[in-house]
Amino acid sequence: MKRTFDASSRALPHVQNLHAYVPGEQPQGEGWVKLNTNENPYPPSPKVAEAAAAEVLQLRKYPEPVSRELRAAIGERFGLTQSNVIIGNGSDNILDLITRCFVDAEGAGHTVPSYSLYPVVAGMSDKGLVDVPFTREMKLDVDAIAALNTSVFFLTSPNAPTGVAFTCAEIASVLDRIDGLLVVDEAYVDFGGETAAPLLQEYQNLIIVRTFSKSYGLAGMRVGFALADAGIVNILDRVRDAYNLDRIAQAAALAAFEDTQYFDEQCAKVVATREQTRAELDRFGWFTYPSAANLLFTEPKNALGESGAEVARELFEYLKASKVLVRYFPGHPLTCAFIRVSIGTDTEMKAFLTAVESWLKHA
Ligand SMILES: Cc1ncc(COP(=O)(O)O)c(C=O)c1O
């Protein structure tokens, strides 16, 4: 007889209650205009393919364990050294390392709404998460963050899903008033946000987290990095998988990072498309947050001029039926009347706007 094992009751109690992160839908089949996961609409630098192909020939050998070349190149770009840089298997990997190393029993803090992975990484470590709520203005509540003074506070800037960026001065005013770690998740900063990286010179309790998934067009590769004091990097390295980045990913990320001309051109194209799309949404008379990211968070109005959760859901469903996939967040009062649209190519955004116009006429 087969020996049985009831995984759900034998898992550690906090894991039994855990909900896995729900990533945006990856639709199967052809013909989708996919504007739901903030991927870059453009492929990575052509130099990535060359670099990756060369590594294929080396795959019998383990990768260099600390991604040394990549750390050095990134460190130099930011006026730091490789001891200030850690590379992750996606920035999600780094958020998990930070949680495992530094979040105490009181839990981490985060603003709400923001990136929905923070509750998941906190849960994986059996830690809680304390909310600092936004109001509709989406202004940073420095007093509330200072009053909480958690061991770790996650701040997304530009924020997700709104695209609203916070200034270096605002971030410095938080850092002045806490003694825990402030993690500034700059996944979208290359599309127009102000980086808090210069503040690393003055504040040892700051970690800047970045990703190659958005501005470098490498979401499929899984590479992220963080900049921090050497002491923090040293601690994070103790819990990092020894070979957390494969050979191809290290070479691909380095090639993408060094092709600055290609990078600048692609980012500029995305920003130009975002602003054109925004102007069209303004023309519909919709409220849209000012975005410094490769997305727009907009509050649709139907043909009768009505907005609200039901209108946003209707539009989301209509677009999906037209094979235009955007993101809808029904779970929070500040997000449920909005849709989040990732910035695609000009052609993709035209398809999105045409579908919206058709909804306005027919719905
Ligand atoms: C704010 C934020 N941080 C991090 C990530 C994930 O980045 P990565 O693909 O490097 O894990 C995302 C992805 O959507 C994000 O929105």
PDBQT file of the ligand as one rigid body, heavy atoms in Angstrom, charges set to zero:
ROOT
HETATM    1  C1  LIG A 401       7.178  47.501  -8.263  1.00  0.00    +0.000 C 
HETATM    2  C2  LIG A 401       7.733  46.237  -8.842  1.00  0.00    +0.000 A 
HETATM    3  N1  LIG A 401       8.841  45.720  -8.309  1.00  0.00    +0.000 NA
HETATM    4  C3  LIG A 401       9.382  44.583  -8.807  1.00  0.00    +0.000 A 
HETATM    5  C4  LIG A 401       8.795  43.925  -9.880  1.00  0.00    +0.000 A 
HETATM    6  C5  LIG A 401       9.341  42.602 -10.349  1.00  0.00    +0.000 C 
HETATM    7  O1  LIG A 401      10.493  42.675 -10.988  1.00  0.00    +0.000 OA
HETATM    8  P1  LIG A 401      11.276  41.365 -11.433  1.00  0.00    +0.000 P 
HETATM    9  O2  LIG A 401      10.717  40.943 -12.742  1.00  0.00    +0.000 OA
HETATM   10  O3  LIG A 401      12.681  41.845 -11.513  1.00  0.00    +0.000 OA
HETATM   11  O4  LIG A 401      11.128  40.320 -10.361  1.00  0.00    +0.000 OA
HETATM   12  C6  LIG A 401       7.640  44.424 -10.458  1.00  0.00    +0.000 A 
HETATM   13  C7  LIG A 401       7.012  43.704 -11.578  1.00  0.00    +0.000 C 
HETATM   14  O5  LIG A 401       5.949  43.940 -12.036  1.00  0.00    +0.000 OA
HETATM   15  C8  LIG A 401       7.089  45.611  -9.918  1.00  0.00    +0.000 A 
HETATM   16  O6  LIG A 401       5.949  46.109 -10.419  1.00  0.00    +0.000 OA
ENDROOT
TORSDOF 0
